[in-house]
């Protein structure tokens, strides 16, 4: 049977600090615990399109669990990485969810995540601290994991595939001491539809990128009928990508069906491209 990598699934990885923050998400995406003996708890759905780890609180845990999830789940370069959690805020409205478009920490290091375009969610700056602080003053969002998550995730993929969302859980008018597990669960639940909308974008982004990178289905069909060297396989893949612009799979197979060997196949495909004057700069 020919493996169809071109139709490979989307790929999303979640890093969430607390079980209370993750509970609604785990249920919504039907993720279950993979193994109780893993270094950090890891969950996944049946299709293995969504994986989630519980990092615990703190930058060290967030960084380590992100790297761990990457290894355990064999995440690809086109995987979307998501961090969702609660945050203190001196400016945001209690219960509202915000996209993070700027991150800085107590060492004054600043990074700028690329946020989802055309989103209805407001954007805010996130301060990541090493210890809990209750002096919200002019801070927009405050947490203890975001900067570390972003630092590691940005080494695993490009910024366009990374998303941080924070829900305001405490602030000048909402004492953090009044926060409990039930309230955290409710905060996430009340924002689930907004979270799901954002995730749909990152699912599609991952799927589209995978299809761009994946070898065309016909590549496997051709390479199973003729023997290609390593160099020839690269040539074949490149030729098929270009031919896909103006030539269907059936046309390609008809074109090469009489070819005696791989060299004849490469030549036939090359000649087909030369016979079609395409401005590749516009493709």
C-alpha positions as CSV (number, residue, x, y, z in Angstrom):
1,X,0.0,0.0,0.0
2,X,1.3,3.5,-0.9
3,X,1.6,5.9,2.0
4,X,-0.1,9.2,1.4
5,X,2.0,11.7,3.3
6,X,0.3,14.6,1.4
7,X,-2.9,14.0,3.5
8,X,-1.1,13.9,6.8
9,X,-3.0,15.3,9.8
10,X,-2.7,18.6,11.5
11,X,-0.4,19.0,14.5
12,X,-1.0,21.0,17.7
13,X,0.9,20.9,21.0
14,X,-0.4,22.5,24.2
15,X,1.7,23.5,27.2
16,X,-0.5,24.3,30.2
17,X,0.7,24.9,33.7
18,X,-2.2,23.6,35.8
19,X,-4.7,20.7,35.5
20,X,-7.5,23.1,36.3
21,X,-6.5,25.3,33.3
22,X,-6.3,22.2,31.1
23,X,-9.4,20.3,32.2
24,X,-11.9,21.9,29.8
25,X,-9.5,21.8,26.9
26,X,-8.7,18.1,27.5
27,X,-12.4,17.3,27.5
28,X,-13.1,19.4,24.4
29,X,-10.4,17.9,22.3
30,X,-10.9,14.4,23.8
31,X,-7.4,14.0,25.1
32,X,-6.5,11.3,27.6
33,X,-3.5,10.6,29.7
34,X,-0.8,8.8,27.7
35,X,1.3,7.3,30.6
36,X,1.3,8.0,34.3
37,X,5.1,7.5,34.5
38,X,6.1,10.3,32.2
39,X,8.3,13.1,33.5
40,X,5.5,15.5,32.9
41,X,1.9,14.4,32.5
42,X,1.1,14.1,28.8
43,X,-2.3,13.7,27.1
44,X,-3.3,13.1,23.5
45,X,-6.3,12.4,21.4
46,X,-6.9,9.2,19.4
47,X,-5.9,10.8,16.1
48,X,-2.7,12.1,17.8
49,X,-3.4,15.5,16.3
50,X,-3.5,17.2,19.7
51,X,-1.0,16.6,22.5
52,X,-0.9,18.5,25.8
53,X,1.5,18.5,28.8
54,X,1.0,19.9,32.3
55,X,4.1,21.9,33.0
56,X,3.5,23.0,36.5
57,X,4.3,26.5,37.7
58,X,7.5,28.4,36.8
59,X,9.7,29.2,33.9
60,X,12.0,26.2,34.4
61,X,9.0,23.8,34.3
62,X,7.5,25.5,31.3
63,X,10.8,25.3,29.3
64,X,11.5,21.7,30.3
65,X,8.0,20.4,29.7
66,X,7.9,22.1,26.2
67,X,11.1,20.4,25.2
68,X,9.9,17.1,26.7
69,X,6.6,17.2,24.8
70,X,8.4,18.0,21.6
71,X,10.5,14.8,22.0
72,X,7.8,12.5,23.3
73,X,5.2,13.5,20.7
74,X,7.7,13.7,17.8
75,X,6.4,17.2,16.9
76,X,7.2,18.4,13.4
77,X,8.4,21.7,12.1
78,X,4.9,22.6,11.1
79,X,3.4,21.9,14.6
80,X,1.5,24.7,16.2
81,X,2.4,25.4,19.8
82,X,-0.2,26.8,22.2
83,X,0.1,28.1,25.7
84,X,-3.1,28.9,27.5
85,X,-3.5,29.9,31.2
86,X,-4.6,32.4,33.7
87,X,-2.8,35.6,34.5
88,X,-2.9,38.6,36.8
89,X,-3.6,42.0,35.2
90,X,-3.6,45.6,36.1
91,X,-5.4,46.7,33.0
92,X,-7.4,43.7,31.6
93,X,-11.0,42.9,32.4
94,X,-11.6,40.0,34.8
95,X,-12.5,36.8,32.9
96,X,-11.5,38.2,29.4
97,X,-9.0,36.3,27.3
98,X,-6.2,38.1,25.5
99,X,-3.6,37.2,22.8
100,X,0.0,38.0,23.8
101,X,1.9,40.0,21.2
102,X,4.9,41.1,23.4
103,X,6.7,39.3,26.3
104,X,9.3,40.5,28.7
105,X,10.7,39.1,31.9
106,X,12.4,40.5,35.0
107,X,15.8,40.3,33.2
108,X,14.4,42.9,30.8
109,X,14.5,40.4,27.8
110,X,11.8,41.2,25.3
111,X,10.3,39.1,22.5
112,X,7.5,39.7,20.1
113,X,5.2,36.7,19.2
114,X,3.4,36.8,15.9
115,X,-0.3,36.8,16.7
116,X,-3.2,35.4,14.7
117,X,-4.3,37.9,12.0
118,X,-7.8,39.2,11.9
119,X,-8.6,38.1,15.4
120,X,-11.4,39.6,17.4
121,X,-9.4,39.1,20.6
122,X,-7.5,42.1,22.1
123,X,-3.8,41.9,22.4
124,X,-1.7,42.6,25.5
125,X,1.9,42.5,26.8
126,X,2.9,39.7,29.1
127,X,5.4,40.0,32.0
128,X,6.8,36.6,33.1
129,X,8.1,36.6,36.7
130,X,10.0,34.1,38.8
131,X,8.0,34.7,41.9
132,X,4.3,35.6,42.4
133,X,3.7,39.4,42.5
134,X,0.5,41.2,43.6
135,X,1.7,44.7,42.6
136,X,-0.2,44.8,39.3
137,X,0.3,48.6,38.9
138,X,0.4,49.3,35.2
139,X,1.2,45.7,34.1
140,X,-1.1,44.4,31.4
141,X,-0.7,40.6,32.0
142,X,1.5,38.8,34.5
143,X,2.3,35.0,34.6
144,X,5.2,32.7,35.5
145,X,5.6,30.6,32.4
146,X,5.0,32.5,29.1
147,X,8.4,33.8,28.3
148,X,10.1,30.4,28.9
149,X,7.5,28.6,26.8
150,X,8.0,31.0,23.9
151,X,11.8,30.8,24.1
152,X,11.8,27.1,23.7
153,X,8.9,26.9,21.2
154,X,10.6,29.4,18.9
155,X,13.5,27.1,18.7
156,X,11.2,24.3,17.5
157,X,9.2,26.2,14.9
158,X,8.7,29.7,13.5
159,X,6.9,32.4,15.4
160,X,3.9,32.1,13.2
161,X,3.1,28.7,14.7
162,X,3.2,29.9,18.3
163,X,0.3,31.3,20.3
164,X,0.0,32.5,23.9
165,X,-3.5,33.2,25.3
166,X,-4.1,34.5,28.8
167,X,-7.3,34.8,30.8
168,X,-7.4,37.5,33.5
169,X,-8.0,35.8,36.8
170,X,-6.9,38.3,39.4
171,X,-6.0,42.0,39.7
172,X,-6.6,45.2,41.7
173,X,-10.3,44.4,42.1
174,X,-10.0,40.6,42.2
175,X,-7.8,39.3,45.0
176,X,-5.6,36.3,44.0
177,X,-6.4,34.7,47.4
178,X,-10.0,34.3,46.3
179,X,-8.9,32.2,43.3
180,X,-9.6,28.5,43.6
181,X,-9.7,25.4,41.3
182,X,-13.4,25.7,40.5
183,X,-13.0,29.4,39.5
184,X,-10.1,28.6,37.2
185,X,-12.0,25.8,35.5
186,X,-15.0,28.2,35.0
187,X,-12.7,30.9,33.6
188,X,-11.4,28.6,30.9
189,X,-14.8,27.2,30.2
190,X,-16.4,30.6,29.7
191,X,-13.7,31.3,27.0
192,X,-13.7,27.9,25.3
193,X,-15.5,29.1,22.2
194,X,-12.9,31.9,21.7
195,X,-10.0,29.4,22.4
196,X,-11.5,27.0,19.9
197,X,-11.8,29.7,17.2
198,X,-8.1,30.5,17.6
199,X,-7.1,26.9,17.6
200,X,-9.0,26.3,14.4
201,X,-6.7,28.9,12.7
202,X,-3.6,27.1,14.0
203,X,-4.9,23.7,13.0
204,X,-5.4,25.0,9.5
205,X,-2.1,26.7,9.5
206,X,-0.3,23.5,10.5
207,X,-2.3,21.4,8.0
208,X,-1.5,23.8,5.1
209,X,2.2,23.9,5.9
210,X,2.4,20.2,6.1
211,X,0.8,19.8,2.7
212,X,3.3,22.3,1.3
213,X,6.2,20.4,2.7
214,X,4.8,16.9,2.2
215,X,5.8,14.8,-0.8
216,X,3.0,14.6,-3.4
217,X,1.1,11.3,-3.3
218,X,2.2,10.5,-6.8
219,X,5.8,10.6,-5.7
220,X,5.3,7.3,-3.8
221,X,3.4,5.8,-6.7
222,X,6.2,6.5,-9.2
223,X,9.0,5.6,-6.9
224,X,7.4,2.2,-6.2
225,X,7.5,1.4,-9.9
226,X,11.0,2.5,-10.8
227,X,14.2,2.5,-8.8
228,X,15.5,6.0,-8.1
229,X,18.9,7.0,-6.6
230,X,18.9,9.5,-3.7
231,X,19.7,12.3,-6.1
232,X,17.0,11.2,-8.5
233,X,14.4,11.1,-5.7
234,X,15.1,14.7,-4.9
235,X,14.9,15.6,-8.6
236,X,11.6,13.6,-8.9
237,X,10.1,15.4,-5.9
238,X,11.0,18.8,-7.3
239,X,9.7,18.0,-10.8
240,X,6.4,16.7,-9.4
241,X,5.9,19.9,-7.3
242,X,6.3,22.0,-10.4
243,X,4.1,19.8,-12.6
244,X,1.3,19.9,-10.1
245,X,0.7,23.5,-11.2
246,X,-0.6,22.5,-14.6
247,X,-0.7,18.7,-14.8
248,X,-2.9,16.1,-13.1
249,X,-1.6,12.8,-11.6
250,X,-3.3,10.8,-14.3
251,X,-1.6,12.9,-17.0
252,X,1.8,12.3,-15.4
253,X,1.3,8.6,-15.2
254,X,0.2,8.4,-18.8
255,X,3.3,10.4,-19.8
256,X,5.8,8.1,-18.1
257,X,4.1,4.7,-18.4
258,X,6.4,3.5,-21.2
259,X,9.6,4.7,-19.5
260,X,12.1,1.9,-19.1
261,X,13.9,3.2,-16.0
262,X,14.2,6.1,-13.6
263,X,16.4,8.2,-15.9
264,X,13.8,8.0,-18.7
265,X,11.2,9.1,-16.1
266,X,13.2,12.2,-15.1
267,X,13.8,13.1,-18.7
268,X,10.2,12.8,-19.6
269,X,9.1,15.0,-16.7
270,X,11.8,17.6,-17.5
271,X,10.6,17.7,-21.1
272,X,7.0,18.1,-20.0
273,X,8.0,21.2,-18.0
274,X,10.1,22.6,-20.8
275,X,7.1,22.2,-23.1
276,X,4.9,24.3,-20.8
277,X,6.0,27.9,-20.5
278,X,5.2,28.8,-16.9
279,X,6.3,31.9,-15.1
280,X,7.5,30.3,-11.9
281,X,7.8,33.6,-10.1
282,X,4.1,33.9,-10.2
283,X,3.4,30.5,-8.9
